[in-house]
Each structure stands twice: as C-alpha cells, then as structure tokens.
Amino acid sequence: MSHAWIQNLAFLAVLLALAFPLGAYMAKVLEGEWTFLHPVLGPVERGLYRLMGVRSQEDMGWKAYAWSITLIKLVGLGAVFLLMKTQAALPLNPEGMGNVATDLSINTAVSFITNTNWQTYSGESTLSYLTQMLGLAVQNFLSAATGIAVLTAFIRGLTRRSAAGLGNAWVDLVRSTLYILLPLSFVFALFLVSQGVIQNFSAYVRTSGGQVLAMGPAASQIAIKMLGTNGGGFFGVNGAHPFENSTPLSNFAQTLSLLLIPAGLCASFGRMVKDRRQGWALLAAMGAIFVLALTVCTQAELRGNPRLSSAAATQAATLSQASGNMEGKEVRFGAGGSALWATATTAASNGSVNAMLDSFTPLGGLVPMLLMQLGEVVFGGVGSGLYGMLMFVLVGVFISGLMVGRTPEYLGKKVEAFDMKMASLAILLPCAAVLIGSAVTVLTPAATASVSNPGPHGFSQILYAWSSAANNNGSSFGGLAANTPFYNYGLATAMLLGRFGVIWPVMAMAGSLVQKKHTPEGLGTLPTHTPLFVGVLIGVVLLVGALTFIPALALGPIAEHLSMH
C-alpha cells in the first residue's frame, strides 16, 4: 500500500476519533449546558449580552431569527467594503497598500460574509494587515457562527413541539463564536506557529538578491480559515505557501481541521435530537460519498497523465510522472496529500488549496467540482453542510413515504407540501445560479476572454468558478482571470443567492416544523437511522447532482478525460 493510501486511512481514523468528543462538547454549548470553559468565558458571554442589549431568554420566531442573521451579514458587508476602500489611510499598513477597486471590494466583502472566501486578488499585494484582521478574519468567525446558529435553530424546529420560537439568534452566534470557534482557533494557531507559520506585524523583508518575503499575522487567520470552513488565504497561493502551510504535519493537521467541526456536528445532531443513531446515519452517508470521491481523486492524481507516460513522451516528462501528476503541486505534500486536501476542501465548504486545481487531471478536477455541485453537503460548511444535508433527508423521507403510501415523517414531525417546497428551493437555487451563470458566461465575449485554455478545459474553468461561488466554496481553477467587473459582480450575486437563498428557506421550514405536534413512532414509520435509509439518502444526493450537472460535466472534464485517451 502506497504512502498516499496510508495517509488517507490515517486521516479518516483520526477524523472519526476526534469528531465524537467534539460533537458531544458542541451539543452542550448549543443547548446552553455548562462546560469546562464556562468559569472563564461565562462572564464574558454575559457581558456581551449586556453590551449588545440582548435578553438571552427571549425566543425568536423564524422571521425574526432570519432577519437577525441577515442584518449582521449586511453590517459585515458594509464594514469590509469600507475597510478595503479606505485602507490606504488606515494604520497597520507597512507596505502602503492602496485602496481597492470598487468591483473587487464588493466581490470580496460579499465573499467573506457568505463564508465563500472567493479571492481574485493576492492578499500580500492587495490588503493591509488591518483589512486582513479586522475585515476578513472577523467575518471568518461570524460567517462560520452563522452556519452553526442556523443549524441550531433548525434542530429546535425538529425537537420542539407545538412551539413558536426557535431560540435567540444573538445568543447562538455568541455561544458558537465564544465557546467553539475562538478556543479551537487559539489552540490551532499556536500549533501552526510551532510549525513555522508566521505571526507578526513586521514590514516585508527584502533580501540582498532582490527577493521580497511577505510578512504578517498569518497564523491567526489561517486557524479560523480552516476550522470555520472559510478558506480565504493570507497569501495568494493559499496553503501552498510555506509561510501558511510549512510542513507535512501542518498540512495533515490543516486538512483534518477542514472537516473536524462539520463531522463533529453530526454527533451533536444525534445528541440534540435525543437519538444518536440519527447522527451516525448522517455521518455514514457523508463519509461514504467522501471516501468514494477521495478514492477517485487520489487514483487519478497518482496515475498522472497517460500522454506523458507514453512511449512518445520525452524522458523528462515520463520521469515527472513517477510520483503521479506533480504539475502545480508542492513536493513536500506530493500528489496524494494534494488530492486529499482538494477532496476535503470541496467536501467542506472551504475552498483553500495546497495545489493548483487547474493542473489536476480531468478526473482529479472533476471530483472537487462535483462535490461542490452536490450542494456542499458531504460534510459541507460549518453548520451549513448539515442543514443542507437535512434538506436531502427530508426529500428522501418524502420520496420513501410516497413509495409505500404513508405520510412522510422525520423525527416525529410530518413532512408536508410547504416543507418540500422550501427544501426544493434550498437545493435548486444554487444549481440554477451555477447553470445560468455558466451559460451567460460562455455567451459573453468579455467573459470568455478571461479563459486561459480553449476547449473542454476552458469550459471547466468557467463551470468551476460558478459552482464554487453559488455553493459558497471559494476554490477556483487558477487559469481563469476572474478579477474583472463581469466576474466580480456576477459571482458576488451567485454567492448571495447560494447563502441566503438557502438560509431563508431553511429558516421558513424550521418555523413550519416547530409548530407541529410530535407524532409517536408507529409500525408505519420509516426508520431513518438504518443502512437502508443511508443508501436512500446517498442515492437522492447523487441523483440530484447527476440529473442537474452531468450534461455540463460532459462538456468539460469528462470530454477532456476522453480526449487524453
């Protein structure tokens, strides 16, 4: 067994070993129970409520909850935009970075408030330290906390009986940030510094040979970028930069951190609904799809390019394939480590990279693209991945109920017409944004001029960009020059639709479910914790993805793969 496959197995084992204790802790936090951090952070929490004027016991209906989430996002958008437009006059700017263009400022602000972190700029040559910290890093915390808060409200909709309220949005945001994201990020940042990731406020270092070494407070932003499934790097090349990802150990730990909280939230879900089997079932469905995707991506990158391995290829090109497809990859991570990161970053709604995805083989590049197009539900973003998967669960329950002629139920709540409309909206709106955006792009000469490769690969670059934006991932095929008004405004629109076009239907469904009475489980109840239902759920997720995107994928990575043979 090669090193890459051993690494993959070790990754899965460590992920599962950490997910369950973390999930138990997060469930206590989200349910307001006492934890070992409360003696230290409890006074801080209460102080924040007083400062904000929040009554922690106040219950919100779904509309008030959703508007509170939207309000904090709009305030964040304005704050990041203003920071980028005025950074030249602000402190903590030792390199004298100028103000950022309006279209790029809007795109970046939208990107970070929606947990997308799509970047059409290089941080070290565009943004000051203050903008990176006060603008981007703060939104990394708040956007991740938003996902956890919406998930928590939806779980209350499933567990509360004949109620009206879904909890308090401000309380859920504070607890998610204070007890989960901040402590984990603090510990992880210290680990990254121990591995050589930089954390300073120094001016850039200029060597006698003319080389410029970018400095800055990187470790603190990298920690939350990974744990919060944000993905926006401090440096332009993201996790491939040695100051951002220094060693094979830091690479493994950062890859692990991509999925740690999303996997842990599956265990939290089981505890919060008082049936741990439900969390195991969701984790099993996510894990099965992830393992399949990881296997395909790893195998494709380890095999390399068959044309370069043929007898007609040059000796140098043939030798370059001995370790797999190493184009665009760091030698210290290898093809296997790069494939693992690429699969994890698009299974999560993260988007960070440690290799250039534009240089992956066609099948290797297809895997991250398809994982995004499935709706970022294979682990997915912090909170958002699980509530996205729960939309598919309700669709699966509904279809199964129709097949056996019984009223669909999930955790004792009847799934009715309104619920299915909201689930359908949450699933299909990002899909529509991807396909419509890609279609408009290929018909717009100014947009196709940004494509670096003609033919199927060029189409893959376009399809990947819209898939990444609409599903709030943020990774890209680096060959697309997307820093133009068309892409900045167009992709920003897709990001907003992909975030709020899901949050609002999810919250509306939570408001519907919380008012329903609990129906006791009977002989006709479909069990949703069995291997059979896990199979149904996987089938629904893959079927929706296949019906929606296979025609588009056939024009891009599939056509490119066939042309190689």
Steps between C-alpha positions, in 0.01 A plus 500: 500500500642838397565790735201692357250228589647455849466876550136487388419220745678680784308817416161324519592324825614819675199694370252250645694473827480877554153564360300326772650666812492837323140437398402425859661825616334708227159353583539621859596847381211529256250377759626750757645240738801556725845416355853513637549840331204667670690612812730703274272596211164519680558855629617604153182358348275683744697820450450478126125464544491812717713690249274395211179557693396138444257317727639150483170331593307672221366254241485598132264381232654388173464838327661693785779242518564514124492881495749515788740275307451709186554825689837400641606386153403836346691688769802278433476564127507875555789478745724292273418719199589819687824352633611405150408839356684696772791276600762736354417752775477246782773360730668157490593547137881486493516435125271791414231295330263724305121503505333213316288538186124515559403183310771297675404648840136401453594151381736446794258637760218278371740207482603520864157567652359196316778263614611468136837676526543511124813705433589661168798677652821414683472601864866587542492751212148642546389518865646661812541313827204691645270401214607138526439491878211737569322432173563149377591310819202643691266389222663158506372461855158654442422314178590167663295588809208585271500148357502345848222732617269419208561128553420536869173679421404227252570227756271682745234497230529121492511445876258757642130414501216738415724799570555833328859598579828365366732650759696825495723569200734731692549246778573222251752720316678597822516145635620354169777757477601518866493134603573318172677705235723724714650230730564259213654776287722620785645153561536429129674831434760419767557162335545665160754745640693202643514360145642820351188690392576870551319735742642852512440863403839553335565677175578274205854365493710587195807287442826611341402301192186706447254242636205633699373282786148592607437516875189542713261346758435186296461222759201658674313534170601155373362333812146634459519478120535123538287425807219730383499349148576847364804438280621851428879495518729769637721453194397469137604136459317406819608172665781447249694791656767385749414788738139378505552123493856415595539125553335166417370496860340844467355387167341193660366702794357770277332241277354337811372833629299546179256225597534492877209726601264387219556136595465581869168674437356169377568359846356819654185453294448147634531622858275801451216297344543237775580223253869457429425255220367789292837675520683179415279451194576850369871454567492162321337650190747787488794268566403255226480771234824655627691170485377438144605850391837474676572165335429632150699823549801329659512229237474753217785713636725204584460360148591832342464595137499196269631708211811595695551137601482370145793388289473817293551726800841642584709328765474802728120506470480128569718531811281785624208257516682252725340658808169568328380823348728751671423802283384787722574308822744544786760222527473505879132393474509280190215394273327306779506783754376743237214272395394454863492875559314568173233243588464620860489870410213451257322242713508772763394845388857618540672577173858521627759320287851364538537433126372663184177324403534625143792256464312193625415223258149524351358238738697642791346842428154355445483370859523839679269654241232234551530513880410869484219441254341246734423798720796497742324237714777238522603636841466845346550831673485547876128457571394567141613158380280320752189710449555458124517122543183512711322649197594186309389289798153653485485444124606138555236456771235652274588278203514190720163585653341535158643165392336314789184712513553654847521855623869596514639569847842592634576485872130505578418802281282458191665616177237688301468697177641829636804322642573339164470832320755655734734200474475513121583871498802449725632222277422645156580873535881446511470255209315761295764762581778266378336404170358843412825674594708256292263538203515881510878488530561286190274737303689812615823573306640719778459209743644228277805720443602418859532128421861385464429169325276439198269200467373276781750620760402861445136409551600315818661821629173689449278225642729463802491873578120516507475170692741637758322834539140375509584227749712733719822302460752752371757279329573554132671367192786748509509540122193725500582872523191592703596846629275681252174689558299221332629227731523717812137612482363177349667264745409727793134463399539122487662499846211693652245270339691192610509617863174682564305303240563200726485663846158656452325182375669301780377749759149502350491122522624514860215740577255254346638195680520659846124561502413136426404244758722202558369180344593186695694240304278219372513191280474714187781738596800490270816451712758760400798352681536172309749406227205487258415866557868595482500342154184690405656827618820441302289416195297819529812718533675337203185488288432872538863575414501265202175627350604861542866507403602192299421674165722794596775274636492304174602817315786569740703251705343185352571613142854600601560162663383313190724716279803388705438139400 
